[in-house]
């Protein structure tokens, strides 16, 4: 009788260990060390032009939608962006600019609560502050495109559309060029070329 009981107990222990791992520790994908290093280089992800005196209000409104940890997921980006929670820094600059940078990232867990989608937070903020925000520029990698050469200057986010509408830009706007950029843009080797992973290595460059 002891044999079957030991077998059942062993199966229950293995099931419990597997459940704990999946519930608390399992991640959605393998880590990308180069992508993680890129996020720590403080890349510029979003920049907004606000009307005079409205930058502080826009910053507060966006932070309120990002939560206490100021994190978001780039759900529309190519691999590996949607696998990571981006830790963000939101700053106001002179001339009415609000700047959003990544300062770190962490792989998402398979289970458990997730940070808000970055574009959802931006859209909700823009719809509330339609008279305060004039332009929203978005890093090219935050919107996946089949063409590696799409949106070389990033994306312009429409403030009038009900959903998330992005217009590709042929070059970086002059006011974005004046903002500090990371010293080492991520390379193509950081992104797998597997079609199953829908990689977009060209979009990884700022």
Backbone bond lengths (Angstrom), bond angles and torsions (degrees), N, CA, C in turn:
res aa  C-N    CA-C-N  psi(-1)  N-CA   C-N-CA  omega(-1)  CA-C   N-CA-C  phi
1 X - - - 1.465 - - 1.516 112.47 -
2 X 1.349 115.37 -27.60 1.465 116.69 -176.32 1.521 111.90 -67.78
3 X 1.321 117.18 -32.88 1.462 120.26 -178.53 1.522 112.63 -58.27
4 X 1.345 118.38 -55.52 1.472 119.69 179.22 1.531 112.73 -60.51
5 X 1.350 116.59 -37.83 1.467 119.10 -179.95 1.522 110.97 -64.60
6 X 1.344 115.94 -43.42 1.459 119.36 178.32 1.530 110.83 -62.73
7 X 1.331 116.03 -37.83 1.454 119.95 178.84 1.523 111.56 -63.95
8 X 1.345 115.00 -43.50 1.470 119.75 179.54 1.522 110.59 -65.31
9 X 1.351 116.49 -43.94 1.465 119.72 178.89 1.527 111.37 -61.65
10 X 1.356 115.44 -42.02 1.460 118.90 178.77 1.516 111.49 -62.39
11 X 1.352 116.25 -39.57 1.462 119.37 179.23 1.523 110.56 -65.51
12 X 1.336 116.82 -41.49 1.468 120.42 179.85 1.528 111.48 -64.27
13 X 1.332 116.64 -41.06 1.465 119.89 178.39 1.518 110.45 -63.82
14 X 1.345 117.08 -44.45 1.461 120.67 179.57 1.524 111.09 -62.27
15 X 1.343 116.33 -40.85 1.471 119.93 178.87 1.521 110.49 -64.29
16 X 1.357 116.42 -42.83 1.466 120.36 -179.03 1.525 111.11 -64.26
17 X 1.341 116.56 -42.51 1.460 119.97 178.97 1.527 110.26 -63.45
18 X 1.336 116.35 -43.93 1.464 119.92 178.70 1.516 111.75 -61.97
19 X 1.334 116.97 -39.67 1.476 120.60 179.70 1.522 110.50 -65.36
20 X 1.328 117.03 -42.95 1.460 120.29 179.62 1.526 111.07 -62.69
21 X 1.323 116.04 -42.94 1.466 119.73 -179.95 1.519 110.76 -62.35
22 X 1.347 116.61 -46.53 1.453 119.69 -179.53 1.531 111.52 -66.85
23 X 1.315 115.98 -36.44 1.470 119.23 -175.66 1.510 112.26 -73.76
24 X 1.331 118.24 -38.81 1.462 120.28 -170.35 1.519 115.14 -115.09
25 X 1.328 118.56 -20.38 1.459 119.21 -169.96 1.524 114.86 -124.84
26 X 1.318 119.41 -27.75 1.464 120.49 -173.50 1.524 110.83 -66.03
27 X 1.327 116.24 133.34 1.454 122.53 -179.88 1.526 110.89 -101.38
28 X 1.315 116.40 161.69 1.457 120.50 -174.78 1.523 113.25 -74.61
29 X 1.327 117.78 -18.05 1.461 121.07 -176.91 1.523 109.13 -161.70
30 X 1.309 115.57 171.36 1.460 120.51 174.09 1.526 109.40 -73.49
31 X 1.317 118.15 148.53 1.465 120.13 -179.11 1.520 112.37 -69.18
32 X 1.331 115.22 153.60 1.462 122.63 174.86 1.521 107.04 -117.65
33 X 1.333 118.08 96.18 1.468 120.58 -176.28 1.515 113.56 -57.48
34 X 1.335 117.86 -37.47 1.462 118.98 -178.53 1.530 110.80 -70.21
35 X 1.319 116.65 -38.49 1.464 119.37 176.80 1.526 110.35 -64.01
36 X 1.324 116.87 -41.10 1.456 120.37 179.04 1.529 111.16 -63.91
37 X 1.338 116.37 -38.68 1.464 120.09 176.77 1.527 110.41 -65.95
38 X 1.338 115.88 -38.02 1.466 120.02 178.46 1.527 110.90 -61.92
39 X 1.313 116.63 -43.81 1.471 119.55 179.36 1.524 111.32 -63.09
40 X 1.315 117.58 -33.49 1.462 120.44 178.70 1.521 112.62 -74.87
41 X 1.334 117.05 -11.33 1.472 119.95 177.75 1.529 111.94 -81.83
42 X 1.322 117.54 4.44 1.463 124.49 176.90 1.542 112.26 64.28
43 X 1.333 117.47 53.11 1.470 118.86 178.44 1.523 111.45 -68.03
44 X 1.306 115.05 147.35 1.456 122.05 177.04 1.524 108.47 -79.28
45 X 1.329 117.75 120.60 1.458 122.07 -177.67 1.522 113.09 -105.50
46 X 1.322 116.53 -40.05 1.473 121.48 -176.88 1.516 108.23 -141.71
47 X 1.325 115.98 142.02 1.462 120.82 173.42 1.531 108.25 -139.13
48 X 1.304 116.10 139.67 1.463 121.12 -177.68 1.518 110.50 -128.54
49 X 1.321 115.26 140.70 1.454 121.78 172.06 1.523 107.52 -100.38
50 X 1.309 116.17 121.83 1.465 121.41 -178.36 1.530 110.18 -110.78
51 X 1.303 114.58 157.28 1.459 119.35 175.30 1.525 109.13 -68.86
52 X 1.305 115.58 162.76 1.466 120.65 -176.29 1.527 110.89 -54.45
53 X 1.336 115.45 127.20 1.452 121.65 176.74 1.512 115.76 80.52
54 X 1.360 118.17 3.66 1.463 120.46 -175.26 1.524 113.44 -105.11
55 X 1.331 118.97 -2.96 1.467 120.69 -175.07 1.533 111.90 -63.42
56 X 1.316 117.15 -43.77 1.466 119.94 -178.86 1.526 110.83 -63.49
57 X 1.312 117.08 -38.93 1.467 120.98 178.56 1.525 110.79 -65.08
58 X 1.340 116.28 -42.54 1.458 120.01 179.07 1.528 111.19 -64.41
59 X 1.310 116.80 -41.21 1.465 120.73 178.30 1.524 110.41 -60.84
60 X 1.323 117.42 -47.15 1.465 121.42 -179.38 1.524 111.14 -63.09
61 X 1.342 116.72 -39.60 1.458 120.30 -179.14 1.526 111.16 -65.91
62 X 1.327 117.08 -40.01 1.463 119.77 178.98 1.522 111.18 -69.08
63 X 1.319 117.69 -44.35 1.467 120.73 179.15 1.527 111.04 -60.48
64 X 1.316 117.35 -35.84 1.467 120.32 178.80 1.521 110.97 -62.86
65 X 1.321 117.21 -30.40 1.468 121.33 -178.99 1.522 112.28 -88.28
66 X 1.313 117.65 -15.00 1.471 121.06 178.16 1.525 112.36 -89.45
67 X 1.316 117.50 -13.67 1.461 120.78 178.89 1.512 113.21 87.62
68 X 1.332 115.49 178.39 1.470 121.43 -174.20 1.524 112.47 -60.69
69 X 1.311 117.40 -35.54 1.468 120.36 -177.23 1.526 113.08 -88.67
70 X 1.319 117.75 -2.37 1.467 122.06 -178.82 1.530 110.58 51.75
71 X 1.320 116.10 57.33 1.458 121.71 -179.82 1.528 109.69 -123.35
72 X 1.315 115.53 155.78 1.462 121.24 178.32 1.518 108.80 -156.68
73 X 1.330 115.37 164.65 1.459 122.08 177.77 1.523 108.31 -116.16
74 X 1.331 116.44 131.83 1.471 121.50 177.43 1.521 108.03 -84.08
75 X 1.314 116.57 76.78 1.461 122.10 -171.93 1.525 113.12 -66.33
76 X 1.323 118.86 -21.98 1.465 121.59 -178.84 1.526 112.80 -94.81
77 X 1.310 117.41 -1.60 1.458 120.77 -177.72 1.516 112.52 -80.29
78 X 1.321 116.35 164.55 1.455 121.16 174.34 1.521 110.87 -80.58
79 X 1.327 116.44 172.86 1.459 121.63 179.99 1.529 109.62 -57.88
80 X 1.343 120.08 137.96 1.470 127.15 2.45 1.533 113.68 -101.77
81 X 1.325 118.34 17.90 1.465 120.76 -174.43 1.536 114.48 -52.90
82 X 1.351 119.87 -47.46 1.474 118.41 -176.50 1.522 114.33 -67.71
83 X 1.339 117.75 -11.85 1.465 120.68 -179.96 1.522 113.24 -82.48
84 X 1.313 116.78 -7.42 1.463 120.64 -171.61 1.528 112.84 -120.36
85 X 1.312 114.90 144.63 1.462 121.46 165.58 1.524 106.86 -88.48
86 X 1.312 116.78 121.76 1.459 121.92 -178.48 1.528 109.54 -91.08
87 X 1.321 115.76 125.64 1.457 119.95 173.20 1.525 107.94 -86.81
88 X 1.317 115.87 124.28 1.452 121.08 -168.59 1.520 113.01 -114.65
89 X 1.302 114.22 151.95 1.460 122.30 172.87 1.526 107.25 -121.22
90 X 1.317 116.78 125.66 1.463 122.00 -178.36 1.519 108.18 -113.94
91 X 1.333 116.44 118.69 1.455 121.55 -175.71 1.524 110.93 -126.03
92 X 1.294 115.93 153.37 1.456 121.05 170.08 1.521 108.51 -99.93
93 X 1.320 115.36 140.24 1.452 122.15 178.29 1.522 109.07 -118.73
94 X 1.316 114.20 170.92 1.457 118.62 177.17 1.526 110.23 -64.65
95 X 1.296 116.45 164.19 1.472 122.95 -179.47 1.523 112.56 65.29
96 X 1.326 117.38 26.23 1.460 120.59 173.83 1.506 115.95 72.33
97 X 1.330 118.58 29.70 1.458 121.71 179.69 1.525 111.22 -98.08
98 X 1.332 115.08 143.96 1.462 122.35 169.55 1.522 106.50 -118.54
99 X 1.320 116.39 126.92 1.465 122.36 -173.10 1.529 109.56 -119.95
100 X 1.330 115.55 133.51 1.469 121.68 178.55 1.518 108.37 -116.58
101 X 1.320 116.32 122.75 1.466 122.43 178.52 1.521 110.12 -122.84
102 X 1.323 115.67 148.33 1.465 120.24 167.85 1.527 107.79 -80.85
103 X 1.313 116.53 137.92 1.460 120.54 175.89 1.528 111.62 -117.85
104 X 1.321 116.46 -14.30 1.463 121.08 178.21 1.523 107.21 -171.98
105 X 1.322 116.68 175.38 1.462 120.88 176.90 1.524 108.93 -156.52
106 X 1.324 115.64 161.41 1.466 120.64 176.50 1.515 108.40 -146.70
107 X 1.329 115.21 144.87 1.454 119.88 178.84 1.522 110.45 -64.94
108 X 1.311 116.19 139.56 1.455 121.14 177.45 1.519 110.74 -72.71
109 X 1.314 116.15 148.81 1.456 120.91 173.08 1.525 109.50 -84.05
110 X 1.341 115.50 153.27 1.457 120.58 178.80 1.519 110.42 -61.42
111 X 1.315 116.77 -39.76 1.462 121.88 -179.84 1.517 109.90 -118.92
112 X 1.301 115.28 163.39 1.457 119.57 177.96 1.521 112.05 105.40
113 X 1.324 116.86 168.39 1.469 120.89 -178.30 1.519 111.80 -65.64
114 X 1.317 115.24 149.84 1.463 120.95 179.71 1.522 110.32 -120.24
115 X 1.315 116.25 151.67 1.463 119.55 176.10 1.531 110.42 -64.62
116 X 1.317 118.07 164.36 1.462 120.46 178.31 1.526 111.54 -68.03
117 X 1.317 115.22 157.62 1.470 120.16 173.63 1.526 108.52 -71.34
118 X 1.317 116.53 135.88 1.459 120.85 -176.00 1.523 111.48 -60.30
119 X 1.331 117.37 -45.03 1.459 119.71 -178.13 1.531 111.97 -67.63
120 X 1.312 116.98 -31.69 1.458 119.55 176.44 1.520 110.64 -65.20
121 X 1.325 116.28 -42.89 1.460 120.34 178.24 1.529 111.14 -62.89
122 X 1.346 116.23 -43.06 1.458 120.26 179.22 1.523 111.26 -65.09
123 X 1.324 116.54 -43.30 1.467 120.43 -179.27 1.527 111.28 -63.21
124 X 1.335 116.50 -46.84 1.458 119.89 -179.04 1.526 111.24 -62.49
125 X 1.331 116.05 -40.63 1.460 119.73 178.69 1.527 111.06 -64.94
126 X 1.344 116.32 -44.68 1.461 120.24 -177.14 1.526 111.74 -65.63
127 X 1.333 116.94 -35.65 1.451 119.60 -179.55 1.523 112.30 -69.19
128 X 1.327 116.06 -29.50 1.474 119.65 177.55 1.519 110.68 -78.84
129 X 1.345 116.35 -34.98 1.470 121.04 -175.13 1.531 111.29 -110.61
130 X 1.321 116.52 46.08 1.464 120.03 -175.75 1.529 112.34 -60.56
131 X 1.307 117.69 -29.90 1.468 120.14 -178.68 1.520 112.77 -89.89
132 X 1.302 116.41 -5.61 1.470 120.11 -176.71 1.519 113.40 -102.06
133 X 1.334 117.39 -22.91 1.464 121.39 -174.77 1.526 109.49 -112.13
134 X 1.308 116.14 129.46 1.463 121.12 -178.06 1.528 112.61 -98.93
135 X 1.325 117.21 -40.44 1.467 120.63 -178.53 1.531 109.61 -144.52
136 X 1.336 115.02 147.94 1.465 121.13 173.50 1.525 108.13 -131.01
137 X 1.328 116.15 118.51 1.465 121.90 175.96 1.524 108.83 -103.82
138 X 1.351 115.95 140.82 1.468 121.48 -177.15 1.528 109.34 -129.29
139 X 1.326 116.01 136.30 1.464 124.01 175.52 1.524 109.96 -51.58
140 X 1.322 116.86 138.32 1.466 121.51 -174.92 1.526 113.54 -60.64
141 X 1.336 118.11 -30.11 1.465 120.77 -176.03 1.520 112.95 -75.95
142 X 1.324 117.86 -13.08 1.467 120.05 -177.82 1.520 112.68 -77.66
143 X 1.323 116.97 -7.50 1.470 121.84 176.09 1.513 107.67 -128.47
144 X 1.326 116.64 114.31 1.460 120.65 -177.86 1.524 110.96 -67.40
145 X 1.325 116.02 138.17 1.460 121.66 175.89 1.517 108.79 -138.19
146 X 1.326 116.46 140.42 1.466 120.27 -179.54 1.524 111.37 -64.57
147 X 1.305 116.80 -33.86 1.456 122.01 -179.79 1.522 109.67 -86.35
148 X 1.333 116.66 121.27 1.463 120.56 -179.55 1.525 112.53 -61.30
149 X 1.327 116.51 -24.07 1.458 120.56 -177.02 1.527 112.72 -94.76
150 X 1.324 117.02 6.91 1.463 119.73 -179.46 1.526 110.17 -68.78
151 X 1.317 115.20 143.63 1.463 122.61 174.52 1.527 112.60 49.37
152 X 1.327 119.02 58.64 1.473 120.02 179.22 1.523 113.24 -60.90
153 X 1.324 116.38 -24.15 1.458 119.68 178.77 1.513 113.56 -100.78
154 X 1.339 116.47 14.25 1.458 119.64 -177.54 1.525 111.04 89.63
155 X 1.330 115.64 -162.01 1.463 121.95 -176.17 1.522 110.30 -125.65
156 X 1.313 115.42 144.63 1.456 121.54 171.28 1.520 107.77 -103.20
157 X 1.325 116.58 123.03 1.464 121.32 -176.89 1.518 109.34 -88.93
158 X 1.332 114.98 126.54 1.455 119.78 178.80 1.522 109.99 -72.84
159 X 1.312 116.69 136.15 1.461 121.59 179.78 1.518 111.94 -97.22
160 X 1.328 117.46 -5.19 1.463 121.16 -176.96 1.520 112.64 -100.22
161 X 1.341 117.22 -25.14 1.464 120.42 -176.26 1.526 110.56 -71.11
162 X 1.356 117.36 146.08 1.474 119.81 -179.90 1.519 113.44 -68.19
163 X 1.330 117.90 -31.24 1.460 120.75 178.05 1.517 110.66 -101.98
164 X 1.337 115.56 -145.59 1.462 121.09 176.51 1.527 107.76 -103.47
165 X 1.313 116.85 107.87 1.456 122.11 179.65 1.514 108.90 -116.96
166 X 1.346 115.62 124.84 1.458 121.07 -175.80 1.524 110.43 -120.68
167 X 1.314 114.91 137.09 1.460 121.96 177.58 1.525 108.65 -111.49
168 X 1.346 116.39 126.88 1.460 119.85 -178.61 1.523 109.88 -71.39
169 X 1.325 115.28 145.19 1.457 121.54 -179.72 1.524 109.67 -113.91
170 X 1.329 118.20 134.07 1.465 120.66 -179.11 1.520 113.54 -70.84
171 X 1.319 117.30 -23.11 1.462 121.03 177.85 1.529 109.53 -154.16
172 X 1.319 115.72 163.08 1.460 119.90 179.13 1.524 110.34 -65.29
173 X 1.328 117.51 133.71 1.461 119.55 175.14 1.527 110.48 -59.75
174 X 1.311 116.38 148.92 1.465 120.57 -177.75 1.513 111.80 -58.72
175 X 1.324 117.03 -36.86 1.466 118.84 -177.63 1.525 111.86 -71.80
176 X 1.341 117.57 -22.84 1.470 120.73 174.91 1.521 110.48 -79.81
177 X 1.330 116.63 -37.01 1.457 120.71 179.35 1.523 112.15 -58.48
178 X 1.318 117.54 -28.44 1.456 120.68 -178.99 1.504 114.48 -75.91
179 X 1.339 117.24 -7.42 1.465 120.90 -179.65 1.523 110.22 -90.43
180 X 1.338 118.29 144.59 1.472 120.84 -179.40 1.523 111.25 -60.03
181 X 1.319 116.45 137.51 1.461 123.07 178.86 1.523 108.97 -112.52
182 X 1.353 117.93 157.89 1.471 119.62 176.48 1.513 110.65 -62.62
183 X 1.309 116.04 146.10 1.463 120.65 -175.64 1.522 112.75 -72.85
184 X 1.342 117.36 -25.00 1.468 119.75 -176.02 1.525 110.04 -130.55
185 X 1.347 118.59 93.83 1.460 120.52 177.38 1.515 110.97 -63.54
186 X 1.315 116.27 150.16 1.458 120.70 -176.56 1.526 110.20 -66.57
187 X 1.321 116.89 144.52 1.461 121.19 -176.09 1.516 111.09 -93.08
188 X 1.331 114.97 167.89 1.451 119.75 179.08 1.523 112.13 -65.02
189 X 1.322 117.55 -26.67 1.461 120.06 -176.93 1.519 112.11 -67.87
190 X 1.322 118.32 -13.78 1.457 120.76 -179.86 1.515 112.25 -76.47
191 X 1.333 116.97 -12.39 1.451 120.91 -173.72 1.518 109.73 -119.32
192 X 1.321 116.36 127.83 1.460 119.73 178.06 1.523 110.14 -67.60
193 X 1.322 116.53 147.92 1.461 120.97 178.19 1.520 111.87 -94.14
194 X 1.321 116.93 9.92 1.454 119.83 179.66 1.519 111.07 -64.71
195 X 1.319 116.80 131.55 1.465 120.27 179.13 1.521 110.53 -65.08
196 X 1.332 116.96 -28.03 1.455 119.70 179.97 1.519 110.95 -66.59
197 X 1.328 117.31 -26.60 1.452 120.82 -179.20 1.529 112.12 -92.99
198 X 1.348 116.88 -0.86 1.471 121.60 177.38 1.512 111.18 50.20
199 X 1.318 116.15 48.68 1.453 119.28 -176.88 1.511 110.97 -71.13
200 X 1.337 115.28 154.11 1.454 122.75 178.08 1.529 108.07 -142.54
201 X 1.351 117.48 70.84 1.449 119.30 -171.10 1.502 114.53 -60.79
202 X 1.322 117.82 -32.52 1.459 118.52 -179.14 1.497 111.54 -66.04
203 X 1.332 118.09 -29.71 1.454 120.83 -178.19 1.512 112.66 -76.37
204 X 1.324 117.95 -4.65 1.439 119.97 -179.67 1.511 111.71 -78.97
205 X 1.330 117.61 -12.83 1.445 119.88 -176.87 1.517 110.05 -87.27
206 X 1.315 116.50 143.28 1.456 120.01 -178.69 1.511 109.96 -72.31
